[in-house]
């Protein structure tokens, strides 16, 4: 086990305590075409903040990927930063894993009214997996971005935490 993994598994690891200044900076997804993906996330309510490129030297040093270049867009929305990364054509490898495969990912964002969201988007240009699903603690649905990445739209009700406190 690496020192990093051992530290994270025990006390004094990377986990950090609440209030220690650590925050989630961004969530990133690799996409095929920024010109198609950015409008999807803008449709969901994100707004473009930054756009830049990194060349082969930066990709080799920072990502460990030789001979590649990337274009990156950061978007803000739902209290978070989303980073979309488009690798040059020579680096694109394959299909998005299905939702039941290890390595698959999804993004979850909250809305106040799941039915109003569904009514507003059901006839839009993007794939919606199903109408709202009902659960005592949350109503949700999933939409699929142009690359097959699922975005869960969720309206969360009151839930009990492990300490018995109610949180939303």
DSSP file (Angstrom, degrees, kcal/mol; ACC not computed):
  #  RESIDUE AA STRUCTURE BP1 BP2  ACC     N-H-->O    O-->H-N    N-H-->O    O-->H-N    TCO  KAPPA ALPHA  PHI   PSI    X-CA   Y-CA   Z-CA
    1    1 A X              0   0    0      0, 0.0     0, 0.0     0, 0.0     0, 0.0   0.000 360.0 360.0 360.0 136.4    0.0    0.0    0.0
    2    2 A X     >  -     0   0    0      1,-0.1     4,-2.9     4,-0.0     5,-0.2  -0.263 360.0-113.3 -68.7 159.8    1.4    3.4   -0.9
    3    3 A X  H  > S+     0   0    0      1,-0.2     4,-2.6     2,-0.2     5,-0.2   0.888 119.3  52.2 -60.2 -38.6    2.1    6.0    1.9
    4    4 A X  H  > S+     0   0    0      2,-0.2     4,-2.3     1,-0.2    10,-0.3   0.938 111.7  44.5 -63.7 -46.6   -0.7    8.1    0.6
    5    5 A X  H  > S+     0   0    0      2,-0.2     4,-2.0     1,-0.2    -2,-0.2   0.905 114.3  49.8 -64.9 -41.4   -3.2    5.3    0.6
    6    6 A X  H  X S+     0   0    0     -4,-2.9     4,-1.5     1,-0.2    -2,-0.2   0.911 112.1  48.1 -64.2 -41.7   -2.1    4.2    4.1
    7    7 A X  H  < S+     0   0    0     -4,-2.6     6,-0.2     1,-0.2    -2,-0.2   0.889 112.4  48.5 -64.7 -39.7   -2.4    7.7    5.4
    8    8 A X  H  < S+     0   0    0     -4,-2.3    -1,-0.2     5,-0.3    -2,-0.2   0.832 110.3  52.4 -69.7 -31.5   -5.8    8.2    3.9
    9    9 A X  H  < S+     0   0    0     -4,-2.0    -1,-0.2    -5,-0.2    -2,-0.2   0.809 116.8  35.2 -75.6 -29.0   -6.9    4.8    5.4
   10   10 A X  S >< S-     0   0    0     -4,-1.5     3,-0.9     1,-0.2     2,-0.1  -0.249 107.2 -54.3-109.3-163.2   -5.8    5.7    8.9
   11   11 A X  T 3  S+     0   0    0      1,-0.2    -1,-0.2    -2,-0.1    -2,-0.1  -0.418 117.8  29.3 -74.0 152.3   -5.7    8.7   11.1
   12   12 A X  T 3  S+     0   0    0      1,-0.1    -1,-0.2    -2,-0.1    -4,-0.1   0.631  92.8 133.7  76.7  13.9   -3.9   11.8    9.9
   13   13 A X  S <  S-     0   0    0     -3,-0.9     3,-0.5    -6,-0.2    -5,-0.3   0.162  75.4 -77.4 -81.9-159.1   -4.7   11.0    6.2
   14   14 A X  S    S+     0   0    0    -10,-0.3    -6,-0.1     1,-0.2    -1,-0.1   0.581 104.8  91.7 -78.6 -12.2   -6.0   13.1    3.4
   15   15 A X  S    S-     0   0    0     -7,-0.2    -1,-0.2     1,-0.0    -7,-0.1   0.874  71.2-165.0 -58.7 -43.1   -9.6   13.0    4.6
   16   16 A X        -     0   0    0     -3,-0.5     2,-0.3     2,-0.0    -2,-0.1   0.203  18.7 -92.1  75.6 158.5   -9.4   16.2    6.6
   17   17 A X    >   -     0   0    0      1,-0.1     3,-1.8     0, 0.0     5,-0.3  -0.750  47.4 -84.7-106.8 155.7  -11.8   17.5    9.2
   18   18 A X  T 3  S+     0   0    0     -2,-0.3    -1,-0.1     1,-0.3    -2,-0.0  -0.328 116.1  22.1 -56.1 135.2  -14.7   19.8    8.8
   19   19 A X  T 3  S+     0   0    0      3,-0.2    -1,-0.3     1,-0.0    -3,-0.0   0.542  83.7 119.2  85.3   7.4  -13.6   23.4    8.9
   20   20 A X  S <  S-     0   0    0     -3,-1.8    -2,-0.1     2,-0.1     3,-0.1   0.378  90.2-102.7 -88.4   7.9  -10.0   22.7    8.0
   21   21 A X  S    S+     0   0    0      1,-0.3     2,-0.3    -4,-0.1    -3,-0.1   0.359  80.0 130.8  93.0  -5.7  -10.2   24.8    4.8
   22   22 A X        +     0   0    0     -5,-0.3    -1,-0.3     3,-0.0     2,-0.3  -0.649  28.5 167.6 -83.0 136.7  -10.5   21.9    2.4
   23   23 A X        -     0   0    0     -2,-0.3     2,-0.6    -3,-0.1     0, 0.0  -0.945  45.1 -95.2-140.0 162.3  -13.2   22.2   -0.2
   24   24 A X        -     0   0    0     -2,-0.3    57,-0.1     1,-0.2     3,-0.1  -0.721  37.0-170.6 -75.4 121.2  -14.2   20.4   -3.4
   25   25 A X        -     0   0    0     -2,-0.6     2,-0.3     1,-0.3    56,-0.3   0.925  55.3 -31.0 -84.0 -47.9  -12.8   22.6   -6.1
   26   26 A X        -     0   0    0     54,-0.1     2,-0.4     2,-0.0    -1,-0.3  -0.987  43.8-127.2-162.3 166.0  -14.4   21.1   -9.2
   27   27 A X  E     -a   82   0A   0     54,-1.8    56,-3.1    -2,-0.3     2,-0.4  -0.982  32.1-157.3-117.9 135.4  -15.8   18.0  -10.9
   28   28 A X  E     -a   83   0A   0     -2,-0.4     2,-0.4    54,-0.2    56,-0.2  -0.922  12.8-174.2-122.5 143.0  -14.4   17.2  -14.3
   29   29 A X  E     -a   84   0A   0     54,-2.6    56,-2.6    -2,-0.4     2,-0.5  -0.990  24.0-130.0-129.8 139.9  -15.6   15.1  -17.3
   30   30 A X  E     -a   85   0A   0     -2,-0.4     2,-0.3    54,-0.2    56,-0.2  -0.777  33.7-174.8 -85.1 130.6  -13.9   14.3  -20.5
   31   31 A X  E     -a   86   0A   0     54,-2.9    56,-0.5    -2,-0.5     3,-0.2  -0.845  31.3-132.3-124.9 160.6  -16.1   15.1  -23.5
   32   32 A X  S    S+     0   0    0     -2,-0.3     2,-0.4     1,-0.3    -1,-0.1   0.877  93.1  14.4 -78.0 -39.3  -15.8   14.5  -27.3
   33   33 A X    >>  -     0   0    0      1,-0.1     4,-2.6    52,-0.0     3,-1.4  -0.911  54.0-161.8-147.4 110.0  -16.7   18.0  -28.4
   34   34 A X  H 3> S+     0   0    0     -2,-0.4     4,-2.4     1,-0.3     5,-0.4   0.836  93.8  65.0 -59.4 -32.8  -16.9   21.2  -26.3
   35   35 A X  H 34 S+     0   0    0      1,-0.2     4,-0.3     2,-0.2    -1,-0.3   0.748 113.3  33.0 -64.5 -22.6  -19.0   22.9  -29.0
   36   36 A X  H <> S+     0   0    0     -3,-1.4     4,-1.0     2,-0.1    -2,-0.2   0.801 120.6  48.0 -97.2 -40.5  -21.8   20.3  -28.3
   37   37 A X  H  X S+     0   0    0     -4,-2.6     4,-2.0     1,-0.2     3,-0.2   0.886 102.7  59.4 -73.7 -40.1  -21.3   19.7  -24.5
   38   38 A X  H  X S+     0   0    0     -4,-2.4     4,-2.3     1,-0.2     5,-0.2   0.926 104.1  51.0 -58.5 -46.4  -21.1   23.3  -23.3
   39   39 A X  H  > S+     0   0    0     -5,-0.4     4,-2.3    -4,-0.3    -1,-0.2   0.866 107.2  55.6 -60.1 -33.4  -24.6   24.1  -24.7
   40   40 A X  H  X S+     0   0    0     -4,-1.0     4,-1.4    -3,-0.2    -1,-0.2   0.955 111.3  42.2 -60.9 -49.5  -26.0   21.1  -22.9
   41   41 A X  H  <>S+     0   0    0     -4,-2.0     5,-2.6     1,-0.2     4,-0.4   0.817 112.6  53.6 -71.9 -29.3  -24.6   22.2  -19.5
   42   42 A X  H ><5S+     0   0    0     -4,-2.3     3,-1.2    -5,-0.2    -1,-0.2   0.890 105.4  55.4 -65.9 -38.8  -25.7   25.8  -20.2
   43   43 A X  H 3<5S+     0   0    0     -4,-2.3    -2,-0.2     1,-0.3    -1,-0.2   0.845 104.9  53.5 -59.4 -35.2  -29.2   24.4  -20.8
   44   44 A X  T 3<5S-     0   0    0     -4,-1.4    -1,-0.3    -5,-0.1    -2,-0.2   0.606 132.4 -92.4 -77.0 -11.3  -29.0   22.8  -17.4
   45   45 A X  T < 5S+     0   0    0     -3,-1.2    33,-0.2    -4,-0.4    -3,-0.2   0.472  81.7 132.2 114.9   3.5  -28.2   26.2  -15.8
   46   46 A X      < -     0   0    0     -5,-2.6     2,-0.4    31,-0.1    -1,-0.4  -0.535  41.7-149.0 -81.5 155.4  -24.4   26.3  -15.8
   47   47 A X  E     -B   76   0A   0     29,-2.7    29,-3.0    -2,-0.2     2,-0.1  -0.991  22.0-109.6-127.3 135.2  -22.5   29.4  -17.1
   48   48 A X  E     +B   75   0A   0     -2,-0.4    27,-0.3    27,-0.2     3,-0.1  -0.391  39.6 167.2 -63.8 133.5  -19.1   29.4  -18.7
   49   49 A X  E     +     0   0A   0     25,-3.4     2,-0.3     1,-0.4    26,-0.2   0.756  59.5   9.2-111.6 -50.4  -16.4   31.0  -16.5
   50   50 A X  E     -B   74   0A   0     24,-1.5    24,-2.5     2,-0.0    -1,-0.4  -0.939  51.7-170.5-136.6 155.0  -13.1   30.1  -18.1
   51   51 A X  E     +B   73   0A   0     -2,-0.3     2,-0.3    22,-0.2    22,-0.2  -0.980  22.1 144.5-145.1 133.3  -11.7   28.5  -21.3
   52   52 A X  E     -B   72   0A   0     20,-2.3    20,-3.6    -2,-0.3     2,-0.3  -0.967  32.2-130.1-158.1 172.3   -8.1   27.5  -22.0
   53   53 A X  E     -B   71   0A   0     -2,-0.3     2,-0.4    18,-0.2    18,-0.2  -0.919   8.0-155.5-127.6 154.3   -5.8   24.9  -23.7
   54   54 A X  E     -B   70   0A   0     16,-2.4    16,-2.6    -2,-0.3    -2,-0.0  -1.000  17.7-143.4-130.8 132.7   -2.9   22.8  -22.6
   55   55 A X     >  -     0   0    0     -2,-0.4     4,-2.4    14,-0.2     5,-0.2  -0.121  36.7 -80.5 -88.0-175.9   -0.3   21.6  -25.1
   56   56 A X  H  > S+     0   0    0      1,-0.2     4,-2.4     2,-0.2    12,-0.3   0.843 125.5  53.4 -56.6 -39.3    1.7   18.3  -25.3
   57   57 A X  H  > S+     0   0    0      1,-0.2     4,-2.4     2,-0.2    -1,-0.2   0.937 112.4  44.1 -63.8 -45.0    4.3   19.3  -22.7
   58   58 A X  H  >>S+     0   0    0      1,-0.2     4,-3.1     2,-0.2     5,-0.5   0.884 114.1  50.4 -66.2 -38.4    1.7   20.2  -20.1
   59   59 A X  I  X>S+     0   0    0     -4,-2.4     6,-1.9     9,-0.4     4,-1.4   0.887 112.2  47.3 -68.2 -37.5   -0.3   17.0  -20.8
   60   60 A X  I  X5S+     0   0    0     -4,-2.4     4,-0.6     4,-0.2    -2,-0.2   0.943 121.2  36.2 -65.7 -47.9    2.9   14.8  -20.6
   61   61 A X  I  <5S+     0   0    0     -4,-2.4    -2,-0.2    -5,-0.2    -3,-0.2   0.934 127.9  32.7 -73.3 -47.4    3.9   16.5  -17.3
   62   62 A X  I  <5S+     0   0    0     -4,-3.1    -3,-0.2    -5,-0.2    -2,-0.2   0.857 134.3  21.5 -82.6 -37.3    0.6   17.0  -15.6
   63   63 A X  I  <<S-     0   0    0     -4,-1.4    -3,-0.2    -5,-0.5    -2,-0.1   0.608  94.0-123.7-106.6 -16.7   -1.5   14.1  -16.9
   64   64 A X     << +     0   0    0     -5,-0.9     2,-0.6    -4,-0.6    -4,-0.2   0.748  67.7 133.7  75.4  23.1    1.1   11.6  -17.9
   65   65 A X    >   -     0   0    0     -6,-1.9     3,-0.7    -9,-0.1     2,-0.3  -0.938  48.8-141.5-111.6 117.8   -0.3   11.4  -21.4
   66   66 A X  T 3  S+     0   0    0     -2,-0.6     3,-0.1     1,-0.2    -9,-0.1  -0.558  73.5   3.0 -83.0 137.8    2.3   11.7  -24.1
   67   67 A X  T 3  S+     0   0    0     -2,-0.3     2,-0.3   -11,-0.2    -1,-0.2   0.718  99.2 120.6  69.5  24.8    1.7   13.6  -27.4
   68   68 A X    <   -     0   0    0     -3,-0.7    -9,-0.4   -12,-0.3     2,-0.3  -0.776  42.2-162.7-118.7 162.4   -1.7   14.9  -26.5
   69   69 A X        -     0   0    0     -2,-0.3    19,-2.3    -3,-0.1     2,-0.3  -0.963   9.4-156.6-137.7 155.7   -3.3   18.3  -26.1
   70   70 A X  E     -BC  54  87A   0    -16,-2.6   -16,-2.4    -2,-0.3     2,-0.4  -0.950  12.6-150.9-133.7 154.0   -6.5   19.4  -24.4
   71   71 A X  E     -BC  53  86A   0     15,-2.3    15,-3.1    -2,-0.3     2,-0.4  -0.977  25.1-164.1-117.0 138.5   -9.1   22.2  -24.5
   72   72 A X  E     -BC  52  85A   0    -20,-3.6   -20,-2.3    -2,-0.4     2,-0.4  -0.961  14.6-172.6-130.3 140.2  -10.8   23.0  -21.2
   73   73 A X  E     -BC  51  84A   0     11,-2.3    11,-3.1    -2,-0.4     2,-0.5  -1.000   9.6-157.8-128.2 130.7  -14.0   24.9  -20.2
   74   74 A X  E     -BC  50  83A   0    -24,-2.5   -25,-3.4    -2,-0.4   -24,-1.5  -0.926  12.7-171.3-106.4 134.7  -15.0   25.6  -16.6
   75   75 A X  E     -BC  48  82A   0      7,-3.0     7,-3.0    -2,-0.5     2,-0.4  -0.906  11.7-143.4-121.9 150.1  -18.6   26.3  -15.9
   76   76 A X  E     +BC  47  81A   0    -29,-3.0   -29,-2.7    -2,-0.3     2,-0.2  -0.918  38.5 121.3-113.9 141.3  -20.3   27.5  -12.7
   77   77 A X  E >   + C   0  80A   0      3,-2.2     3,-1.7    -2,-0.4   -31,-0.1  -0.837  58.2  28.9 174.1 153.1  -23.7   26.5  -11.5
   78   78 A X  T 3  S-     0   0    0      1,-0.3    32,-0.1    -2,-0.2     3,-0.1   0.796 127.3 -61.1  57.5  30.9  -25.5   24.8   -8.6
   79   79 A X  T 3  S+     0   0    0      1,-0.2     2,-0.3     0, 0.0    -1,-0.3   0.699 119.0  88.8  72.6  19.5  -22.9   26.1   -6.2
   80   80 A X  E <  S- C   0  77A   0     -3,-1.7    -3,-2.2     2,-0.0     2,-0.5  -0.900  73.0-118.6-142.1 169.6  -20.1   24.2   -7.9
   81   81 A X  E     - C   0  76A   0     -2,-0.3   -54,-1.8   -56,-0.3     2,-0.5  -0.959  24.2-162.5-112.8 128.2  -17.5   24.4  -10.7
   82   82 A X  E     -aC  27  75A   0     -7,-3.0    -7,-3.0    -2,-0.5     2,-0.5  -0.944   3.4-157.5-113.2 129.7  -17.7   21.9  -13.6
   83   83 A X  E     -aC  28  74A   0    -56,-3.1   -54,-2.6    -2,-0.5     2,-0.5  -0.935   3.3-165.2-112.6 122.6  -14.7   21.3  -15.8
   84   84 A X  E     -aC  29  73A   0    -11,-3.1   -11,-2.3    -2,-0.5     2,-0.5  -0.919   8.3-164.6-106.3 130.3  -15.2   19.8  -19.3
   85   85 A X  E     -aC  30  72A   0    -56,-2.6   -54,-2.9    -2,-0.5     2,-0.6  -0.961   8.3-167.1-121.9 125.6  -12.1   18.5  -21.0
   86   86 A X  E     -aC  31  71A   0    -15,-3.1   -15,-2.3    -2,-0.5     2,-0.2  -0.950  11.9-156.3-111.9 115.3  -11.8   17.8  -24.8
   87   87 A X  E     - C   0  70A   0     -2,-0.6   -17,-0.2   -56,-0.5     5,-0.1  -0.546  32.1 -94.0 -82.8 153.6   -8.7   15.8  -25.7
   88   88 A X    >>  -     0   0    0    -19,-2.3     3,-2.2    -2,-0.2     4,-0.6  -0.233  45.6 -97.4 -63.2 162.3   -7.3   16.0  -29.2
   89   89 A X  G >4 S+     0   0    0      1,-0.3     3,-0.9     2,-0.2    -1,-0.1   0.786 120.3  63.2 -56.7 -33.4   -8.6   13.3  -31.6
   90   90 A X  G 34 S+     0   0    0      1,-0.2    -1,-0.3   -23,-0.1   -22,-0.1   0.703 104.5  48.9 -66.4 -17.6   -5.5   11.1  -31.2
   91   91 A X  G <4 S+     0   0    0     -3,-2.2    -1,-0.2   -22,-0.1    -2,-0.2   0.592  79.6 111.4 -99.0 -12.2   -6.3   10.7  -27.5
   92   92 A X    <<  +     0   0    0     -3,-0.9   -60,-0.0    -4,-0.6    -6,-0.0  -0.454  42.2 179.2 -69.9 130.0  -10.0    9.7  -27.7
   93   93 A X        -     0   0    0     -2,-0.2     2,-0.3     1,-0.2    -1,-0.1   0.081  35.7 -54.5-119.3  29.0  -10.5    6.0  -26.7
   94   94 A X        -     0   0    0      2,-0.0    -1,-0.2     0, 0.0     2,-0.2  -0.878  68.4 -33.8 134.8-168.6  -13.9    4.4  -26.6
   95   95 A X        -     0   0    0     -2,-0.3     2,-0.3     1,-0.1    53,-0.1  -0.468  57.1 -97.2 -95.5 160.9  -17.3    4.6  -25.3
   96   96 A X        -     0   0    0     51,-0.2    -1,-0.1    -2,-0.2     8,-0.1  -0.583  48.1-111.0 -71.9 134.6  -18.8    5.8  -22.0
   97   97 A X        -     0   0    0     -2,-0.3     8,-0.2     6,-0.1    -1,-0.1  -0.385  35.5-103.4 -67.0 147.8  -19.4    2.9  -19.6
   98   98 A X    >   -     0   0    0      1,-0.1     3,-2.1     6,-0.1     6,-0.2  -0.262  39.0 -99.9 -64.6 161.8  -23.0    2.1  -18.9
   99   99 A X  T 3  S+     0   0    0      1,-0.3    -1,-0.1    -3,-0.1     4,-0.1   0.687 121.3  55.7 -62.6 -18.2  -24.3    3.2  -15.5
  100  100 A X  T 3  S+     0   0    0      2,-0.1     2,-0.4     3,-0.0    -1,-0.3   0.262  89.4  96.4 -97.0  13.7  -23.9   -0.2  -14.0
  101  101 A X  S X  S-     0   0    0     -3,-2.1     3,-2.3     1,-0.0    -4,-0.1  -0.852  84.5-105.4-106.1 137.7  -20.2   -0.5  -14.8
  102  102 A X  T 3  S+     0   0    0     -2,-0.4     3,-0.1     1,-0.3    -2,-0.1  -0.342 109.5  35.3 -55.8 134.2  -17.4    0.4  -12.4
  103  103 A X  T 3  S+     0   0    0      1,-0.4    -1,-0.3    -4,-0.1    -6,-0.1   0.194  85.7 127.7 100.2 -14.7  -15.8    3.7  -13.5
  104  104 A X    <   -     0   0    0     -3,-2.3    -1,-0.4    -6,-0.2     2,-0.3  -0.437  39.7-169.2 -69.6 150.2  -19.2    5.1  -14.6
  105  105 A X        -     0   0    0     -8,-0.2    45,-0.8    -3,-0.1     2,-0.3  -0.939  13.3-171.7-138.3 159.8  -19.9    8.5  -13.1
  106  106 A X  E     -d  150   0B   0     -2,-0.3     2,-0.4    43,-0.1    45,-0.2  -0.981  18.3-133.3-147.6 160.7  -22.8   10.9  -12.8
  107  107 A X  E     -d  151   0B   0     43,-1.8    45,-3.4    -2,-0.3     2,-0.5  -0.921  17.8-154.3-112.1 137.7  -23.4   14.4  -11.6
  108  108 A X  E     +d  152   0B   0     -2,-0.4     2,-0.3    43,-0.2    45,-0.2  -0.962  14.1 177.3-117.8 128.8  -26.3   15.3   -9.3
  109  109 A X  E     -d  153   0B   0     43,-2.9    45,-2.7    -2,-0.5     2,-0.3  -0.960  22.1-126.7-128.3 147.9  -27.9   18.7   -9.1
  110  110 A X  E     -d  154   0B   0     -2,-0.3     2,-0.3    43,-0.2    45,-0.2  -0.644  20.5-176.5 -97.2 150.2  -30.8   19.9   -7.1
  111  111 A X        -     0   0    0     43,-2.0    45,-0.2    -2,-0.3     3,-0.2  -0.936  29.3-131.4-133.0 158.7  -34.0   21.7   -8.2
  112  112 A X  S    S+     0   0    0     -2,-0.3     2,-0.4     1,-0.3    -1,-0.1   0.819  98.6  28.4 -78.4 -32.3  -36.9   23.0   -6.0
  113  113 A X     >  -     0   0    0      1,-0.1     4,-2.1    41,-0.1    -1,-0.3  -0.885  60.4-173.0-137.9 101.6  -39.6   21.5   -8.2
  114  114 A X  H  > S+     0   0    0     -2,-0.4     4,-2.6    -3,-0.2     5,-0.2   0.844  88.4  53.3 -64.6 -35.2  -38.9   18.3  -10.1
  115  115 A X  H  > S+     0   0    0      2,-0.2     4,-2.7     1,-0.2    -1,-0.2   0.906 108.9  48.1 -68.9 -40.9  -42.2   18.4  -12.0
  116  116 A X  H  > S+     0   0    0      2,-0.2     4,-1.8     1,-0.2    -2,-0.2   0.902 112.6  49.8 -64.9 -40.1  -41.7   21.9  -13.2
  117  117 A X  H  X S+     0   0    0     -4,-2.1     4,-1.4     2,-0.2    -2,-0.2   0.951 112.2  47.4 -61.7 -48.6  -38.2   21.0  -14.3
  118  118 A X  H  X S+     0   0    0     -4,-2.6     4,-2.4     1,-0.2     3,-0.4   0.917 111.2  50.5 -60.2 -45.2  -39.5   17.9  -16.2
  119  119 A X  H  < S+     0   0    0     -4,-2.7     4,-0.3     1,-0.2    -1,-0.2   0.860 111.1  50.4 -61.0 -35.1  -42.3   19.9  -17.8
  120  120 A X  H  < S+     0   0    0     -4,-1.8    -1,-0.2    -5,-0.2    -2,-0.2   0.762 123.6  27.0 -74.7 -25.1  -39.8   22.5  -19.0
  121  121 A X  H >< S+     0   0    0     -4,-1.4     3,-2.4    -3,-0.4     5,-0.3   0.576  89.0  95.1-115.9 -10.9  -37.4   20.1  -20.5
  122  122 A X  T 3< S+     0   0    0     -4,-2.4     6,-0.1     1,-0.3    -3,-0.1   0.772  95.0  40.2 -60.6 -27.2  -39.3   17.0  -21.6
  123  123 A X  T 3  S+     0   0    0     -4,-0.3    -1,-0.3    -3,-0.0    -2,-0.1   0.226  97.1 112.1-102.9  14.2  -39.7   18.2  -25.2
  124  124 A X  S <  S-     0   0    0     -3,-2.4     4,-0.1     2,-0.1    -3,-0.1  -0.053  83.8 -95.6 -79.8-175.8  -36.2   19.6  -25.4
  125  125 A X  S    S+     0   0    0      2,-0.1     2,-0.3     0, 0.0    -1,-0.1   0.504  94.1  84.0 -82.0  -4.5  -33.3   18.4  -27.5
  126  126 A X  S    S-     0   0    0     -5,-0.3     2,-0.3     1,-0.1    -2,-0.1  -0.719  85.1-100.6-107.7 152.7  -31.6   16.2  -24.9
  127  127 A X  E     -E  144   0B   0     17,-0.6    17,-2.4    -2,-0.3     2,-0.5  -0.494  30.0-163.8 -70.8 127.8  -32.3   12.6  -23.8
  128  128 A X  E     -E  143   0B   0     -2,-0.3    15,-0.3    15,-0.2     3,-0.1  -0.969  10.0-151.6-110.4 125.3  -34.3   12.2  -20.6
  129  129 A X        -     0   0    0     13,-2.8     2,-0.3    -2,-0.5    -1,-0.1   0.889  67.7 -26.7 -67.4 -41.2  -34.0    8.7  -19.2
  130  130 A X  S    S-     0   0    0     12,-0.6    12,-0.2     3,-0.0    -1,-0.2  -0.977  70.6 -84.5-161.8 166.2  -37.5    8.7  -17.5
  131  131 A X  S    S-     0   0    0     -2,-0.3    11,-0.1     1,-0.2     9,-0.1  -0.246  80.2 -53.8 -66.9 173.0  -40.1   10.9  -16.0
  132  132 A X        -     0   0    0      9,-0.1     2,-0.4   -18,-0.1     9,-0.2  -0.205  55.0-140.7 -54.3 136.3  -39.6   11.8  -12.3
  133  133 A X  B     -F  140   0B   0      7,-4.1     7,-2.1    -3,-0.1     2,-0.4  -0.828  17.1-135.4 -97.5 137.9  -39.0    8.9  -10.0
  134  134 A X        +     0   0    0     -2,-0.4     2,-0.3     5,-0.2     5,-0.2  -0.799  31.5 159.6-103.6 135.2  -40.7    9.1   -6.6
  135  135 A X        -     0   0    0     -2,-0.4     3,-0.3     3,-0.4    -2,-0.0  -0.979  48.1-115.7-145.4 148.2  -39.0    8.2   -3.3
  136  136 A X  S    S+     0   0    0     -2,-0.3     3,-0.1     1,-0.2    -1,-0.1   0.827 116.7  36.7 -57.3 -31.2  -39.9    9.3    0.2
  137  137 A X  S    S+     0   0    0      1,-0.3    20,-2.9    20,-0.1     2,-0.3   0.662 130.1   2.2 -97.3 -16.1  -36.6   11.2    0.6
  138  138 A X  E     - G   0 156B   0     -3,-0.3     2,-0.4    18,-0.3    -3,-0.4  -0.952  52.3-141.6-167.8 144.7  -36.2   12.5   -2.9
  139  139 A X  E     + G   0 155B   0     16,-2.3    16,-3.2    -2,-0.3     2,-0.3  -0.916  38.6 165.0-106.4 140.8  -37.8   12.8   -6.3
  140  140 A X  E     -FG 133 154B   0     -7,-2.1    -7,-4.1    -2,-0.4     2,-0.3  -0.972  24.6-175.2-153.1 162.4  -35.4   12.5   -9.2
  141  141 A X  E     - G   0 153B   0     12,-2.0    12,-3.0    -2,-0.3     2,-0.4  -0.947  21.9-128.9-149.4 166.4  -34.8   11.9  -12.9
  142  142 A X  E     - G   0 152B   0     -2,-0.3   -13,-2.8   -12,-0.2   -12,-0.6  -0.967  13.9-169.3-124.4 141.2  -31.8   11.6  -15.1
  143  143 A X  E     -EG 128 151B   0      8,-2.5     8,-3.0    -2,-0.4     2,-0.5  -0.848  20.3-131.5-116.6 159.7  -30.8   13.3  -18.4
  144  144 A X  E     -EG 127 150B   0    -17,-2.4   -17,-0.6    -2,-0.3     6,-0.2  -0.947  13.6-138.3-119.1 129.4  -27.9   12.3  -20.6
  145  145 A X    >   -     0   0    0      4,-3.0     3,-2.2    -2,-0.5  -108,-0.1  -0.234  40.7 -89.1 -77.3 173.8  -25.3   14.7  -21.9
  146  146 A X  T 3  S+     0   0    0      1,-0.3    -1,-0.1  -110,-0.1  -109,-0.1   0.685 128.5  48.5 -59.8 -17.7  -24.1   14.5  -25.5
  147  147 A X  T 3  S-     0   0    0      2,-0.1    -1,-0.3  -110,-0.0   -51,-0.2   0.324 123.2 -99.3-103.4   6.6  -21.3   12.0  -24.5
  148  148 A X  S <  S+     0   0    0     -3,-2.2     2,-0.4     1,-0.3    -2,-0.1   0.486  74.2 144.4  91.1   2.9  -23.5    9.7  -22.5
  149  149 A X        -     0   0    0      1,-0.1    -4,-3.0   -45,-0.0    -1,-0.3  -0.625  46.6-130.7 -76.7 130.1  -22.7   11.1  -19.0
  150  150 A X  E     -dG 106 144B   0    -45,-0.8   -43,-1.8    -2,-0.4     2,-0.5  -0.616  16.7-162.2 -87.0 139.8  -25.7   11.0  -16.8
  151  151 A X  E     -dG 107 143B   0     -8,-3.0    -8,-2.5    -2,-0.3     2,-0.5  -0.983  11.6-147.4-120.4 119.3  -26.9   14.1  -14.9
  152  152 A X  E     -dG 108 142B   0    -45,-3.4   -43,-2.9    -2,-0.5     2,-0.6  -0.762   4.9-158.0 -89.3 125.1  -29.3   13.4  -12.0
  153  153 A X  E     -dG 109 141B   0    -12,-3.0   -12,-2.0    -2,-0.5     2,-0.4  -0.919  23.0-177.5-101.1 122.3  -31.8   16.1  -11.3
  154  154 A X  E     -dG 110 140B   0    -45,-2.7   -43,-2.0    -2,-0.6     2,-0.6  -0.965  30.9-161.2-134.2 138.9  -33.0   15.7   -7.8
  155  155 A X  E     - G   0 139B   0    -16,-3.2   -16,-2.3    -2,-0.4     2,-0.4  -0.949  28.6-154.9-115.3 106.1  -35.5   17.4   -5.5
  156  156 A X  E     - G   0 138B   0     -2,-0.6   -18,-0.3   -45,-0.2     2,-0.1  -0.666   8.9-164.4 -93.2 132.6  -34.5   16.4   -2.0
  157  157 A X        -     0   0    0    -20,-2.9     2,-0.1    -2,-0.4   -20,-0.1  -0.322  48.2 -55.8 -94.6-174.0  -36.8   16.3    1.0
  158  158 A X        -     0   0    0     -2,-0.1     2,-0.3     8,-0.1    10,-0.2  -0.429  61.2-174.5 -65.2 137.7  -35.9   16.1    4.6
  159  159 A X  E     -H  167   0C   0      8,-3.0     8,-3.1    -2,-0.1     2,-0.5  -0.946  24.6-117.5-132.8 153.9  -33.6   13.2    5.5
  160  160 A X  E     -H  166   0C   0     -2,-0.3     6,-0.2     6,-0.2     2,-0.1  -0.799  27.2-146.4 -92.9 131.2  -32.3   11.8    8.7
  161  161 A X    >   -     0   0    0      4,-3.2     3,-2.2    -2,-0.5    -1,-0.0  -0.337  35.2 -93.7 -85.0 174.1  -28.5   11.8    9.1
  162  162 A X  T 3  S+     0   0    0      1,-0.3    -1,-0.1     2,-0.1    -2,-0.0   0.744 127.9  54.6 -62.2 -22.2  -26.5    9.1   11.0
  163  163 A X  T 3  S-     0   0    0      2,-0.1    -1,-0.3     1,-0.0     3,-0.1   0.396 121.1-108.3 -90.3   3.7  -26.7   11.3   14.1
  164  164 A X  S <  S+     0   0    0     -3,-2.2     2,-0.1     1,-0.3    -2,-0.1   0.382  76.2 135.4  86.8  -3.9  -30.5   11.5   13.9
  165  165 A X        -     0   0    0     -5,-0.1    -4,-3.2     1,-0.1     2,-0.4  -0.484  57.9-118.4 -76.9 148.2  -30.5   15.1   12.8
  166  166 A X  E     +H  160   0C   0     -6,-0.2     2,-0.3    -2,-0.1    -6,-0.2  -0.744  40.2 170.2 -86.0 130.9  -32.8   16.2    9.9
  167  167 A X  E      H  159   0C   0     -8,-3.1    -8,-3.0    -2,-0.4   -10,-0.0  -0.924 360.0 360.0-136.1 164.2  -30.9   17.6    6.9
  168  168 A X              0   0    0     -2,-0.3   -12,-0.1   -10,-0.2    -1,-0.1   0.340 360.0 360.0-122.9 360.0  -31.9   18.5    3.4
